[in-house]
């Protein structure tokens, strides 16, 4: 028995318009593809190539980062997120991560 039919649980509405849903889905997809190729580089190395296409892992990472950057910029242009807020959070992340970077200086 579905409890929503008995009005015990109100229907959920995330409040997103179809265009906002689409932009969020694009962001999720692109972020997951960045994670996927980053994991491949960690497992197989920077110079490994895709077995079918011969495209190198670094080129694939660059492509996926570009796709993610597009999704982020689209969300900024449509007012879903603030470019200033993102930059501010990037700056504070820079400061928070410093003590934990052992092989990189910033």
C-alpha positions in Angstrom: 0.0 0.0 0.0 1.4 3.4 -1.0 1.1 5.7 2.0 0.9 8.8 -0.3 -2.4 7.5 -1.5 -3.7 7.8 2.1 -2.2 11.3 2.4 0.1 10.2 5.3 3.2 11.4 3.5 2.8 14.6 1.4 4.2 14.5 -2.1 7.7 15.8 -2.5 8.6 18.8 -4.7 12.2 19.8 -4.9 11.2 23.2 -6.2 13.3 23.0 -9.3 12.1 24.1 -12.7 12.7 21.7 -15.6 15.6 23.9 -16.8 17.2 23.8 -13.3 16.8 20.0 -13.2 18.5 19.7 -16.5 21.4 21.9 -15.5 21.8 20.0 -12.2 21.7 16.7 -14.1 24.4 18.0 -16.4 26.6 19.1 -13.5 26.2 15.7 -11.8 27.0 13.8 -15.0 30.1 15.9 -15.8 31.4 15.7 -12.2 31.1 11.9 -12.2 33.0 11.7 -15.4 35.9 13.8 -13.9 35.9 11.4 -11.0 35.9 8.4 -13.3 38.9 9.5 -15.4 40.8 10.8 -12.3 40.4 7.3 -10.8 41.7 5.7 -14.1 44.8 8.0 -13.9 45.4 7.0 -10.3 45.1 3.3 -11.2 46.7 3.1 -14.6 48.9 6.3 -14.8 49.0 9.6 -16.6 50.4 8.1 -19.8 48.0 5.2 -20.2 45.7 5.3 -23.2 42.2 4.2 -23.8 42.5 0.8 -25.4 39.9 1.4 -28.1 40.6 5.0 -29.1 44.2 5.5 -28.2 43.3 8.8 -26.4 45.6 9.5 -23.5 44.4 9.8 -19.9 45.6 13.4 -19.6 43.7 14.4 -22.7 40.6 12.6 -21.4 40.9 14.4 -18.1 41.3 17.8 -19.8 38.2 17.1 -21.9 36.1 16.1 -18.9 37.3 19.1 -16.8 36.3 21.3 -19.7 32.9 19.7 -19.8 32.5 20.2 -16.0 33.7 23.8 -16.4 31.0 24.4 -19.0 28.3 23.0 -16.7 29.5 25.3 -13.8 29.6 28.3 -16.1 26.1 27.5 -17.4 24.8 27.4 -13.8 26.5 30.7 -13.0 25.0 32.4 -16.2 21.5 31.2 -15.3 21.8 32.4 -11.7 21.7 28.9 -10.1 25.0 29.7 -8.3 27.1 32.8 -7.6 30.5 33.2 -9.3 31.6 35.4 -6.4 30.6 32.8 -3.8 32.4 30.1 -5.7 35.5 32.1 -5.9 35.3 32.9 -2.2 34.9 29.3 -1.3 37.9 28.4 -3.6 40.0 30.9 -1.7 39.0 29.5 1.7 39.6 26.0 0.5 43.1 27.1 -0.6 43.8 28.1 3.0 42.2 25.1 4.6 44.0 22.5 2.4 47.5 24.0 2.9 48.4 22.0 6.0 47.4 18.7 4.3 49.4 19.1 1.1 52.6 17.2 1.4 53.9 17.4 -2.2 52.4 20.7 -3.4 52.9 24.3 -2.5 50.3 27.0 -3.1 
